[in-house]
Amino acid sequence: MKIAKKIAVALLVVLVVMQFIRPDKNQTDNPDYVAVFEAETSPSEEVKKILKQSCYDCHSDHTEYPWYNNIAPVSYWLADHIDHGKGHLDFSDWQNYDAEKKDHKLEEIVEEVKEGEMPLKEYTWTHSEARLTKEQREMITTWAQAARARYQSAD
Ligand code: HEC
């Protein structure tokens, strides 16, 4: 066999084997996976909807996966994004953050959303419904800014 053909066959085998190794899904059975966060920061129904549609896939215990998550290595790539996102900010872990950290995360939300850094571009390419309009960005920043007050007076 020519060397190029050998390499092609080897790659194909690797790709096929990869399909059997699936990363664990980030999906909880608990329907109240952001209950503490919502109870404390009182987002309006509209803000709740935006957060769910644009943020929770990477920043909570529950991801709505697209069909292509069934294909490796895309599944590895998405799992890595979610791990990374949750490592920075996890709305399902809000109860374990102290007041200072909560205040700081809300401050970061204002900054990231204002600058259009979040949701990630890689995400909005395929999730056009998650793209934020100017009005939605303002709703998020106004809510997050107001929610900070609670944690600032805590100390
Ligand atoms: C596709 C996954 C994804 C989506 C969707 C997403 N994020 Fe992120 N987010 C990340 C990743 C990954 C990081 C960490 C690396 C970085 O900053 O790029 C991050 C970082 C952040 C940070 C910085 C936290 C810190 O303390 O460093 C904030 C705040 C944030 N995201 C808020 C949001 C908000 C608000 C939304 C929705 C409007 C959102 N993200 C949507 C993946 C995502």
Backbone and ligand atoms as CSV (ligand in chain L), in Angstrom:
chain,resi,resn,atom,element,x,y,z
A,1,MET,N,N,0.829,-1.204,0.000
A,1,MET,CA,C,0.000,0.000,0.000
A,1,MET,C,C,0.863,1.255,0.000
A,2,LYS,N,N,0.426,2.213,-0.740
A,2,LYS,CA,C,1.127,3.500,-0.730
A,2,LYS,C,C,0.984,4.126,0.656
A,3,ILE,N,N,1.970,4.885,1.023
A,3,ILE,CA,C,1.967,5.481,2.365
A,3,ILE,C,C,0.743,6.374,2.602
A,4,ALA,N,N,0.358,7.171,1.585
A,4,ALA,CA,C,-0.791,8.074,1.749
A,4,ALA,C,C,-2.064,7.277,2.029
A,5,LYS,N,N,-2.198,6.153,1.350
A,5,LYS,CA,C,-3.386,5.326,1.539
A,5,LYS,C,C,-3.385,4.725,2.957
A,6,LYS,N,N,-2.206,4.308,3.396
A,6,LYS,CA,C,-2.103,3.763,4.758
A,6,LYS,C,C,-2.530,4.790,5.797
A,7,ILE,N,N,-2.065,5.993,5.597
A,7,ILE,CA,C,-2.421,7.060,6.547
A,7,ILE,C,C,-3.924,7.313,6.518
A,8,ALA,N,N,-4.498,7.341,5.316
A,8,ALA,CA,C,-5.937,7.581,5.182
A,8,ALA,C,C,-6.737,6.493,5.896
A,9,VAL,N,N,-6.310,5.255,5.721
A,9,VAL,CA,C,-7.014,4.148,6.373
A,9,VAL,C,C,-6.881,4.257,7.888
A,10,ALA,N,N,-5.677,4.574,8.368
A,10,ALA,CA,C,-5.450,4.713,9.811
A,10,ALA,C,C,-6.333,5.819,10.387
A,11,LEU,N,N,-6.431,6.934,9.677
A,11,LEU,CA,C,-7.266,8.053,10.146
A,11,LEU,C,C,-8.731,7.655,10.213
A,12,LEU,N,N,-9.151,6.916,9.212
A,12,LEU,CA,C,-10.537,6.471,9.169
A,12,LEU,C,C,-10.834,5.568,10.367
A,13,VAL,N,N,-9.899,4.675,10.661
A,13,VAL,CA,C,-10.080,3.770,11.807
A,13,VAL,C,C,-10.183,4.590,13.100
A,14,VAL,N,N,-9.305,5.560,13.242
A,14,VAL,CA,C,-9.329,6.395,14.444
A,14,VAL,C,C,-10.685,7.106,14.566
A,15,LEU,N,N,-11.167,7.654,13.443
A,15,LEU,CA,C,-12.450,8.363,13.454
A,15,LEU,C,C,-13.595,7.441,13.852
A,16,VAL,N,N,-13.561,6.227,13.339
A,16,VAL,CA,C,-14.627,5.277,13.654
A,16,VAL,C,C,-14.574,4.903,15.135
A,17,VAL,N,N,-13.376,4.622,15.625
A,17,VAL,CA,C,-13.230,4.247,17.039
A,17,VAL,C,C,-13.688,5.396,17.948
A,18,MET,N,N,-13.369,6.620,17.531
A,18,MET,CA,C,-13.744,7.798,18.327
A,18,MET,C,C,-15.247,7.867,18.582
A,19,GLN,N,N,-16.037,7.405,17.599
A,19,GLN,CA,C,-17.490,7.511,17.731
A,19,GLN,C,C,-18.016,6.719,18.939
A,20,PHE,N,N,-17.222,5.753,19.399
A,20,PHE,CA,C,-17.684,4.926,20.516
A,20,PHE,C,C,-17.307,5.515,21.874
A,21,ILE,N,N,-16.451,6.506,21.846
A,21,ILE,CA,C,-16.040,7.130,23.101
A,21,ILE,C,C,-16.781,8.446,23.236
A,22,ARG,N,N,-17.770,8.449,24.103
A,22,ARG,CA,C,-18.604,9.646,24.210
A,22,ARG,C,C,-18.357,10.346,25.533
A,23,PRO,N,N,-18.151,11.641,25.471
A,23,PRO,CA,C,-17.998,12.365,26.735
A,23,PRO,C,C,-19.339,12.358,27.485
A,24,ASP,N,N,-19.309,12.424,28.827
A,24,ASP,CA,C,-20.548,12.474,29.599
A,24,ASP,C,C,-21.330,13.724,29.223
A,25,LYS,N,N,-22.653,13.568,29.177
A,25,LYS,CA,C,-23.473,14.739,28.843
A,25,LYS,C,C,-23.694,15.602,30.077
A,26,ASN,N,N,-23.761,16.888,29.843
A,26,ASN,CA,C,-24.035,17.843,30.908
A,26,ASN,C,C,-25.553,18.030,30.983
A,27,GLN,N,N,-26.239,17.044,31.571
A,27,GLN,CA,C,-27.696,17.133,31.654
A,27,GLN,C,C,-28.170,16.618,32.998
A,28,THR,N,N,-28.892,17.454,33.709
A,28,THR,CA,C,-29.368,17.084,35.027
A,28,THR,C,C,-30.852,16.707,34.966
A,29,ASP,N,N,-31.286,15.876,35.921
A,29,ASP,CA,C,-32.718,15.535,36.019
A,29,ASP,C,C,-33.459,16.584,36.838
A,30,ASN,N,N,-32.693,17.410,37.532
A,30,ASN,CA,C,-33.294,18.390,38.427
A,30,ASN,C,C,-33.858,19.571,37.627
A,31,PRO,N,N,-35.191,19.741,37.633
A,31,PRO,CA,C,-35.756,20.842,36.840
A,31,PRO,C,C,-35.424,22.215,37.448
A,32,ASP,N,N,-34.993,22.220,38.718
A,32,ASP,CA,C,-34.690,23.493,39.402
A,32,ASP,C,C,-33.202,23.797,39.402
A,33,TYR,N,N,-32.531,23.487,38.289
A,33,TYR,CA,C,-31.074,23.586,38.280
A,33,TYR,C,C,-30.519,25.001,38.390
A,34,VAL,N,N,-31.373,26.026,38.246
A,34,VAL,CA,C,-30.878,27.395,38.474
A,34,VAL,C,C,-31.760,28.114,39.502
A,35,ALA,N,N,-32.486,27.335,40.329
A,35,ALA,CA,C,-33.480,27.914,41.246
A,35,ALA,C,C,-32.864,28.915,42.221
A,36,VAL,N,N,-31.736,28.564,42.827
A,36,VAL,CA,C,-31.135,29.453,43.833
A,36,VAL,C,C,-30.696,30.754,43.168
A,37,PHE,N,N,-30.059,30.597,42.026
A,37,PHE,CA,C,-29.595,31.769,41.293
A,37,PHE,C,C,-30.755,32.706,40.954
A,38,GLU,N,N,-31.845,32.140,40.458
A,38,GLU,CA,C,-32.986,32.979,40.068
A,38,GLU,C,C,-33.671,33.585,41.290
A,39,ALA,N,N,-33.756,32.810,42.380
A,39,ALA,CA,C,-34.412,33.334,43.586
A,39,ALA,C,C,-33.621,34.520,44.133
A,40,GLU,N,N,-32.305,34.437,44.080
A,40,GLU,CA,C,-31.491,35.510,44.657
A,40,GLU,C,C,-31.373,36.741,43.771
A,41,THR,N,N,-31.318,36.536,42.456
A,41,THR,CA,C,-31.028,37.686,41.591
A,41,THR,C,C,-32.268,38.249,40.883
A,42,SER,N,N,-33.421,37.615,41.132
A,42,SER,CA,C,-34.706,38.072,40.613
A,42,SER,C,C,-34.718,38.585,39.170
A,43,PRO,N,N,-34.328,37.765,38.217
A,43,PRO,CA,C,-34.458,38.209,36.828
A,43,PRO,C,C,-35.938,38.251,36.439
A,44,SER,N,N,-36.313,39.175,35.565
A,44,SER,CA,C,-37.682,39.218,35.055
A,44,SER,C,C,-37.887,37.999,34.165
A,45,GLU,N,N,-39.118,37.724,33.788
A,45,GLU,CA,C,-39.380,36.571,32.913
A,45,GLU,C,C,-38.590,36.700,31.610
A,46,GLU,N,N,-38.497,37.932,31.121
A,46,GLU,CA,C,-37.771,38.147,29.866
A,46,GLU,C,C,-36.281,37.864,30.014
A,47,VAL,N,N,-35.706,38.329,31.127
A,47,VAL,CA,C,-34.279,38.093,31.357
A,47,VAL,C,C,-34.026,36.589,31.551
A,48,LYS,N,N,-34.938,35.936,32.253
A,48,LYS,CA,C,-34.814,34.475,32.437
A,48,LYS,C,C,-34.748,33.771,31.095
A,49,LYS,N,N,-35.618,34.210,30.211
A,49,LYS,CA,C,-35.693,33.597,28.887
A,49,LYS,C,C,-34.388,33.803,28.105
A,50,ILE,N,N,-33.842,34.996,28.202
A,50,ILE,CA,C,-32.591,35.287,27.495
A,50,ILE,C,C,-31.466,34.426,28.065
A,51,LEU,N,N,-31.395,34.350,29.384
A,51,LEU,CA,C,-30.314,33.573,30.005
A,51,LEU,C,C,-30.409,32.108,29.580
A,52,LYS,N,N,-31.641,31.609,29.567
A,52,LYS,CA,C,-31.825,30.203,29.198
A,52,LYS,C,C,-31.442,29.976,27.733
A,53,GLN,N,N,-31.844,30.880,26.900
A,53,GLN,CA,C,-31.610,30.708,25.475
A,53,GLN,C,C,-30.158,30.972,25.073
A,54,SER,N,N,-29.481,31.853,25.794
A,54,SER,CA,C,-28.156,32.294,25.339
A,54,SER,C,C,-26.995,31.888,26.238
A,55,CYS,N,N,-27.263,31.475,27.462
A,55,CYS,CA,C,-26.152,31.268,28.405
A,55,CYS,C,C,-26.107,29.891,29.071
A,56,TYR,N,N,-27.265,29.321,29.395
A,56,TYR,CA,C,-27.250,28.128,30.233
A,56,TYR,C,C,-26.595,26.911,29.578
A,57,ASP,N,N,-26.573,26.856,28.263
A,57,ASP,CA,C,-25.949,25.696,27.621
A,57,ASP,C,C,-24.499,25.530,28.072
A,58,CYS,N,N,-23.824,26.636,28.363
A,58,CYS,CA,C,-22.411,26.559,28.770
A,58,CYS,C,C,-22.177,26.948,30.226
A,59,HIS,N,N,-23.184,27.486,30.886
A,59,HIS,CA,C,-22.951,27.993,32.243
A,59,HIS,C,C,-23.938,27.421,33.245
A,60,SER,N,N,-24.425,26.209,33.029
A,60,SER,CA,C,-25.306,25.593,34.022
A,60,SER,C,C,-25.177,24.078,33.904
A,61,ASP,N,N,-25.953,23.375,34.736
A,61,ASP,CA,C,-25.904,21.910,34.736
A,61,ASP,C,C,-26.711,21.291,33.607
A,62,HIS,N,N,-27.269,22.133,32.737
A,62,HIS,CA,C,-28.123,21.548,31.700
A,62,HIS,C,C,-27.886,22.146,30.320
A,63,THR,N,N,-27.417,21.306,29.426
A,63,THR,CA,C,-27.158,21.723,28.052
A,63,THR,C,C,-28.162,21.085,27.109
A,64,GLU,N,N,-28.736,21.899,26.245
A,64,GLU,CA,C,-29.560,21.347,25.152
A,64,GLU,C,C,-28.601,21.105,23.995
A,65,TYR,N,N,-28.338,19.855,23.695
A,65,TYR,CA,C,-27.334,19.552,22.670
A,65,TYR,C,C,-27.900,19.587,21.259
A,66,PRO,N,N,-27.097,20.086,20.329
A,66,PRO,CA,C,-27.489,19.995,18.923
A,66,PRO,C,C,-27.238,18.567,18.428
A,67,TRP,N,N,-27.867,18.192,17.305
A,67,TRP,CA,C,-27.712,16.818,16.787
A,67,TRP,C,C,-26.249,16.465,16.537
A,68,TYR,N,N,-25.453,17.445,16.111
A,68,TYR,CA,C,-24.073,17.112,15.732
A,68,TYR,C,C,-23.197,16.797,16.934
A,69,ASN,N,N,-23.780,16.932,18.142
A,69,ASN,CA,C,-23.015,16.483,19.306
A,69,ASN,C,C,-22.834,14.962,19.283
A,70,ASN,N,N,-23.603,14.293,18.427
A,70,ASN,CA,C,-23.440,12.838,18.330
A,70,ASN,C,C,-22.226,12.441,17.513
A,71,ILE,N,N,-21.552,13.411,16.948
A,71,ILE,CA,C,-20.410,13.104,16.091
A,71,ILE,C,C,-19.104,13.502,16.764
A,72,ALA,N,N,-18.212,12.535,16.942
A,72,ALA,CA,C,-16.872,12.851,17.432
A,72,ALA,C,C,-16.044,13.289,16.237
A,73,PRO,N,N,-15.131,14.239,16.352
A,73,PRO,CA,C,-14.706,14.908,17.592
A,73,PRO,C,C,-15.504,16.152,17.981
A,74,VAL,N,N,-16.628,16.459,17.297
A,74,VAL,CA,C,-17.405,17.643,17.696
A,74,VAL,C,C,-17.842,17.514,19.158
A,75,SER,N,N,-18.270,16.302,19.535
A,75,SER,CA,C,-18.742,16.088,20.901
A,75,SER,C,C,-17.654,16.430,21.931
A,76,TYR,N,N,-16.385,16.111,21.602
A,76,TYR,CA,C,-15.283,16.432,22.536
A,76,TYR,C,C,-15.120,17.937,22.637
A,77,TRP,N,N,-15.252,18.571,21.487
A,77,TRP,CA,C,-15.050,20.018,21.438
A,77,TRP,C,C,-16.128,20.739,22.259
A,78,LEU,N,N,-17.384,20.300,22.111
A,78,LEU,CA,C,-18.472,20.925,22.864
A,78,LEU,C,C,-18.305,20.662,24.357
A,79,ALA,N,N,-17.940,19.437,24.714
A,79,ALA,CA,C,-17.771,19.099,26.130
A,79,ALA,C,C,-16.689,19.985,26.753
A,80,ASP,N,N,-15.665,20.249,25.993
A,80,ASP,CA,C,-14.571,21.081,26.476
A,80,ASP,C,C,-15.040,22.528,26.698
A,81,HIS,N,N,-15.841,23.023,25.771
A,81,HIS,CA,C,-16.392,24.375,25.902
A,81,HIS,C,C,-17.248,24.490,27.159
A,82,ILE,N,N,-18.085,23.488,27.367
A,82,ILE,CA,C,-19.008,23.524,28.506
A,82,ILE,C,C,-18.211,23.456,29.816
A,83,ASP,N,N,-17.227,22.563,29.865
A,83,ASP,CA,C,-16.367,22.457,31.056
A,83,ASP,C,C,-15.710,23.789,31.362
A,84,HIS,N,N,-15.183,24.358,30.333
A,84,HIS,CA,C,-14.465,25.623,30.453
A,84,HIS,C,C,-15.419,26.739,30.903
A,85,GLY,N,N,-16.581,26.827,30.256
A,85,GLY,CA,C,-17.577,27.836,30.606
A,85,GLY,C,C,-18.035,27.695,32.048
A,86,LYS,N,N,-18.344,26.465,32.459
A,86,LYS,CA,C,-18.812,26.241,33.832
A,86,LYS,C,C,-17.709,26.505,34.856
A,87,GLY,N,N,-16.483,26.250,34.440
A,87,GLY,CA,C,-15.359,26.519,35.343
A,87,GLY,C,C,-15.274,28.004,35.688
A,88,HIS,N,N,-15.675,28.836,34.741
A,88,HIS,CA,C,-15.630,30.284,34.981
A,88,HIS,C,C,-16.886,30.787,35.668
A,89,LEU,N,N,-18.012,30.204,35.283
A,89,LEU,CA,C,-19.297,30.702,35.778
A,89,LEU,C,C,-20.323,29.581,35.664
A,90,ASP,N,N,-20.900,29.196,36.816
A,90,ASP,CA,C,-21.873,28.106,36.806
A,90,ASP,C,C,-23.115,28.555,37.574
A,91,PHE,N,N,-24.172,28.863,36.844
A,91,PHE,CA,C,-25.390,29.348,37.498
A,91,PHE,C,C,-26.022,28.257,38.360
A,92,SER,N,N,-25.694,27.017,38.100
A,92,SER,CA,C,-26.238,25.922,38.917
A,92,SER,C,C,-25.438,25.728,40.202
A,93,ASP,N,N,-24.350,26.437,40.341
A,93,ASP,CA,C,-23.495,26.292,41.526
A,93,ASP,C,C,-23.535,27.565,42.364
A,94,TRP,N,N,-24.505,28.415,42.077
A,94,TRP,CA,C,-24.586,29.742,42.698
A,94,TRP,C,C,-24.559,29.658,44.220
A,95,GLN,N,N,-25.248,28.626,44.768
A,95,GLN,CA,C,-25.348,28.500,46.230
A,95,GLN,C,C,-23.988,28.315,46.893
A,96,ASN,N,N,-22.994,27.883,46.132
A,96,ASN,CA,C,-21.669,27.658,46.715
A,96,ASN,C,C,-20.709,28.834,46.506
A,97,TYR,N,N,-21.184,29.897,45.863
A,97,TYR,CA,C,-20.340,31.095,45.710
A,97,TYR,C,C,-20.560,31.991,46.931
A,98,ASP,N,N,-19.523,32.672,47.397
A,98,ASP,CA,C,-19.770,33.635,48.485
A,98,ASP,C,C,-20.221,34.973,47.882
A,99,ALA,N,N,-20.648,35.897,48.755
A,99,ALA,CA,C,-21.234,37.162,48.275
A,99,ALA,C,C,-20.264,37.921,47.369
A,100,GLU,N,N,-18.998,37.910,47.724
A,100,GLU,CA,C,-18.011,38.653,46.947
A,100,GLU,C,C,-17.887,38.075,45.540
A,101,LYS,N,N,-17.875,36.748,45.482
A,101,LYS,CA,C,-17.759,36.084,44.183
A,101,LYS,C,C,-19.005,36.322,43.324
A,102,LYS,N,N,-20.172,36.275,43.957
A,102,LYS,CA,C,-21.418,36.520,43.219
A,102,LYS,C,C,-21.409,37.925,42.637
A,103,ASP,N,N,-21.008,38.878,43.478
A,103,ASP,CA,C,-20.952,40.268,43.015
A,103,ASP,C,C,-19.993,40.389,41.835
A,104,HIS,N,N,-18.845,39.750,41.964
A,104,HIS,CA,C,-17.840,39.823,40.907
A,104,HIS,C,C,-18.329,39.171,39.606
A,105,LYS,N,N,-18.995,38.035,39.717
A,105,LYS,CA,C,-19.496,37.350,38.509
A,105,LYS,C,C,-20.551,38.198,37.804
A,106,LEU,N,N,-21.411,38.864,38.600
A,106,LEU,CA,C,-22.428,39.736,37.989
A,106,LEU,C,C,-21.754,40.914,37.295
A,107,GLU,N,N,-20.687,41.408,37.901
A,107,GLU,CA,C,-19.930,42.500,37.284
A,107,GLU,C,C,-19.345,42.032,35.945
A,108,GLU,N,N,-18.823,40.794,35.935
A,108,GLU,CA,C,-18.260,40.227,34.702
A,108,GLU,C,C,-19.341,40.046,33.642
A,109,ILE,N,N,-20.536,39.669,34.082
A,109,ILE,CA,C,-21.642,39.492,33.128
A,109,ILE,C,C,-21.930,40.824,32.442
A,110,VAL,N,N,-21.991,41.905,33.241
A,110,VAL,CA,C,-22.219,43.234,32.662
A,110,VAL,C,C,-21.151,43.519,31.604
A,111,GLU,N,N,-19.900,43.295,31.962
A,111,GLU,CA,C,-18.800,43.597,31.036
A,111,GLU,C,C,-18.850,42.742,29.769
A,112,GLU,N,N,-18.967,41.435,29.949
A,112,GLU,CA,C,-18.942,40.515,28.803
A,112,GLU,C,C,-20.098,40.792,27.837
A,113,VAL,N,N,-21.270,41.047,28.411
A,113,VAL,CA,C,-22.448,41.255,27.567
A,113,VAL,C,C,-22.384,42.624,26.890
A,114,LYS,N,N,-21.929,43.629,27.637
A,114,LYS,CA,C,-21.805,44.967,27.069
A,114,LYS,C,C,-20.848,44.946,25.882
A,115,GLU,N,N,-19.730,44.254,26.046
A,115,GLU,CA,C,-18.722,44.212,24.988
A,115,GLU,C,C,-19.057,43.209,23.880
A,116,GLY,N,N,-20.155,42.490,24.051
A,116,GLY,CA,C,-20.558,41.530,23.022
A,116,GLY,C,C,-19.669,40.285,22.983
A,117,GLU,N,N,-18.955,40.005,24.095
A,117,GLU,CA,C,-18.075,38.821,24.146
A,117,GLU,C,C,-18.877,37.543,24.401
A,118,MET,N,N,-20.004,37.711,25.086
A,118,MET,CA,C,-20.859,36.558,25.384
A,118,MET,C,C,-22.238,36.815,24.799
A,119,PRO,N,N,-22.937,35.777,24.337
A,119,PRO,CA,C,-22.460,34.413,24.158
A,119,PRO,C,C,-21.346,34.336,23.102
A,120,LEU,N,N,-20.514,33.312,23.218
A,120,LEU,CA,C,-19.373,33.145,22.313
A,120,LEU,C,C,-19.815,33.129,20.844
A,121,LYS,N,N,-18.984,33.714,20.016
A,121,LYS,CA,C,-19.287,33.755,18.570
A,121,LYS,C,C,-19.469,32.345,17.990
A,122,GLU,N,N,-18.604,31.421,18.409
A,122,GLU,CA,C,-18.699,30.041,17.890
A,122,GLU,C,C,-20.093,29.472,18.131
A,123,TYR,N,N,-20.722,29.970,19.198
A,123,TYR,CA,C,-22.042,29.475,19.575
A,123,TYR,C,C,-23.128,30.141,18.736
A,124,THR,N,N,-23.036,31.458,18.569
A,124,THR,CA,C,-24.104,32.156,17.842
A,124,THR,C,C,-24.064,31.869,16.339
A,125,TRP,N,N,-22.920,31.380,15.853
A,125,TRP,CA,C,-22.886,30.968,14.444
A,125,TRP,C,C,-23.930,29.892,14.186
A,126,THR,N,N,-24.051,28.987,15.122
A,126,THR,CA,C,-24.972,27.867,14.935
A,126,THR,C,C,-26.261,28.018,15.742
A,127,HIS,N,N,-26.314,28.971,16.688
A,127,HIS,CA,C,-27.521,29.201,17.485
A,127,HIS,C,C,-27.933,30.660,17.275
A,128,SER,N,N,-28.517,30.942,16.120
A,128,SER,CA,C,-28.815,32.345,15.819
A,128,SER,C,C,-29.811,32.917,16.830
A,129,GLU,N,N,-30.647,32.055,17.419
A,129,GLU,CA,C,-31.638,32.556,18.381
A,129,GLU,C,C,-30.975,33.054,19.667
A,130,ALA,N,N,-29.714,32.683,19.873
A,130,ALA,CA,C,-29.005,33.103,21.094
A,130,ALA,C,C,-28.338,34.464,20.941
A,131,ARG,N,N,-28.295,34.964,19.711
A,131,ARG,CA,C,-27.690,36.277,19.466
A,131,ARG,C,C,-28.482,37.345,20.210
A,132,LEU,N,N,-27.799,38.271,20.850
A,132,LEU,CA,C,-28.511,39.286,21.627
A,132,LEU,C,C,-28.677,40.582,20.833
A,133,THR,N,N,-29.892,41.118,20.900
A,133,THR,CA,C,-30.121,42.430,20.293
A,133,THR,C,C,-29.630,43.478,21.293
A,134,LYS,N,N,-29.579,44.708,20.847
A,134,LYS,CA,C,-29.139,45.800,21.718
A,134,LYS,C,C,-30.064,45.878,22.948
A,135,GLU,N,N,-31.364,45.752,22.724
A,135,GLU,CA,C,-32.330,45.829,23.829
A,135,GLU,C,C,-32.104,44.696,24.823
A,136,GLN,N,N,-31.822,43.502,24.277
A,136,GLN,CA,C,-31.604,42.359,25.177
A,136,GLN,C,C,-30.325,42.549,25.997
A,137,ARG,N,N,-29.303,43.097,25.344
A,137,ARG,CA,C,-28.051,43.355,26.077
A,137,ARG,C,C,-28.296,44.336,27.213
A,138,GLU,N,N,-29.108,45.346,26.929
A,138,GLU,CA,C,-29.409,46.341,27.963
A,138,GLU,C,C,-30.212,45.725,29.101
A,139,MET,N,N,-31.137,44.842,28.747
A,139,MET,CA,C,-31.941,44.192,29.791
A,139,MET,C,C,-31.043,43.391,30.725
A,140,ILE,N,N,-30.087,42.664,30.135
A,140,ILE,CA,C,-29.183,41.844,30.942
A,140,ILE,C,C,-28.293,42.723,31.823
A,141,THR,N,N,-27.713,43.755,31.249
A,141,THR,CA,C,-26.785,44.564,32.046
A,141,THR,C,C,-27.527,45.326,33.151
A,142,THR,N,N,-28.731,45.810,32.859
A,142,THR,CA,C,-29.505,46.526,33.888
A,142,THR,C,C,-29.872,45.587,35.031
A,143,TRP,N,N,-30.321,44.399,34.662
A,143,TRP,CA,C,-30.689,43.422,35.702
A,143,TRP,C,C,-29.455,43.028,36.537
A,144,ALA,N,N,-28.342,42.714,35.867
A,144,ALA,CA,C,-27.149,42.242,36.588
A,144,ALA,C,C,-26.612,43.341,37.503
A,145,GLN,N,N,-26.640,44.555,37.018
A,145,GLN,CA,C,-26.149,45.678,37.816
A,145,GLN,C,C,-27.015,45.829,39.077
A,146,ALA,N,N,-28.335,45.732,38.914
A,146,ALA,CA,C,-29.239,45.866,40.057
A,146,ALA,C,C,-29.048,44.720,41.040
A,147,ALA,N,N,-28.818,43.518,40.497
A,147,ALA,CA,C,-28.686,42.335,41.363
A,147,ALA,C,C,-27.422,42.418,42.231
A,148,ARG,N,N,-26.430,43.154,41.793
A,148,ARG,CA,C,-25.181,43.267,42.560
A,148,ARG,C,C,-25.414,43.892,43.934
A,149,ALA,N,N,-26.395,44.806,44.024
A,149,ALA,CA,C,-26.622,45.555,45.263
A,149,ALA,C,C,-26.789,44.626,46.467
A,150,ARG,N,N,-27.505,43.564,46.260
A,150,ARG,CA,C,-27.790,42.623,47.332
A,150,ARG,C,C,-26.516,42.059,47.968
A,151,TYR,N,N,-25.519,41.803,47.127
A,151,TYR,CA,C,-24.290,41.189,47.635
A,151,TYR,C,C,-23.323,42.224,48.180
A,152,GLN,N,N,-23.470,43.456,47.715
A,152,GLN,CA,C,-22.576,44.496,48.215
A,152,GLN,C,C,-22.964,44.916,49.624
A,153,SER,N,N,-24.261,44.857,49.917
A,153,SER,CA,C,-24.686,45.264,51.264
A,153,SER,C,C,-24.539,44.106,52.251
A,154,ALA,N,N,-24.174,42.925,51.718
A,154,ALA,CA,C,-24.093,41.736,52.581
A,154,ALA,C,C,-22.940,41.808,53.571
A,155,ASP,N,N,-21.903,42.635,53.269
A,155,ASP,CA,C,-20.779,42.621,54.206
A,155,ASP,C,C,-20.637,43.914,55.017
L,1,HEC,C1,C,-20.734,28.233,23.884
L,1,HEC,C2,C,-20.564,28.350,25.285
L,1,HEC,C3,C,-20.892,29.646,25.985
L,1,HEC,C4,C,-22.055,30.377,25.948
L,1,HEC,C5,C,-23.314,30.087,25.164
L,1,HEC,C6,C,-21.872,31.479,26.867
L,1,HEC,N1,N,-20.635,31.406,27.435
L,1,HEC,FE1,FE,-19.865,32.663,28.827
L,1,HEC,N2,N,-18.078,31.661,28.785
L,1,HEC,C7,C,-17.812,30.540,28.019
L,1,HEC,C8,C,-16.414,30.172,28.171
L,1,HEC,C9,C,-15.723,29.000,27.479
L,1,HEC,C10,C,-15.861,31.109,29.072
L,1,HEC,C11,C,-14.437,31.188,29.579
L,1,HEC,C12,C,-13.440,31.604,28.561
L,1,HEC,C13,C,-13.689,32.939,27.968
L,1,HEC,O1,O,-13.786,33.943,28.701
L,1,HEC,O2,O,-13.757,32.998,26.722
L,1,HEC,C14,C,-16.924,32.029,29.435
L,1,HEC,C15,C,-16.773,33.089,30.298
L,1,HEC,C16,C,-17.812,33.901,30.732
L,1,HEC,C17,C,-17.682,34.921,31.744
L,1,HEC,C18,C,-16.411,35.294,32.487
L,1,HEC,C19,C,-16.454,34.709,33.867
L,1,HEC,C20,C,-15.189,34.966,34.635
L,1,HEC,O3,O,-15.303,35.272,35.816
L,1,HEC,O4,O,-14.104,34.879,34.068
L,1,HEC,C21,C,-18.918,35.478,31.893
L,1,HEC,C22,C,-19.319,36.582,32.873
L,1,HEC,C23,C,-19.811,34.831,30.972
L,1,HEC,N3,N,-19.122,33.867,30.278
L,1,HEC,C24,C,-21.139,35.129,30.820
L,1,HEC,C25,C,-21.967,34.603,29.835
L,1,HEC,C26,C,-23.322,35.061,29.592
L,1,HEC,C27,C,-24.032,36.148,30.410
L,1,HEC,C28,C,-23.795,34.333,28.544
L,1,HEC,C29,C,-25.124,34.487,27.869
L,1,HEC,C30,C,-25.488,35.810,27.414
L,1,HEC,C31,C,-22.740,33.401,28.149
L,1,HEC,N4,N,-21.646,33.608,28.945
L,1,HEC,C32,C,-22.833,32.463,27.130
L,1,HEC,C33,C,-18.716,29.866,27.234
L,1,HEC,C34,C,-19.995,30.296,26.917
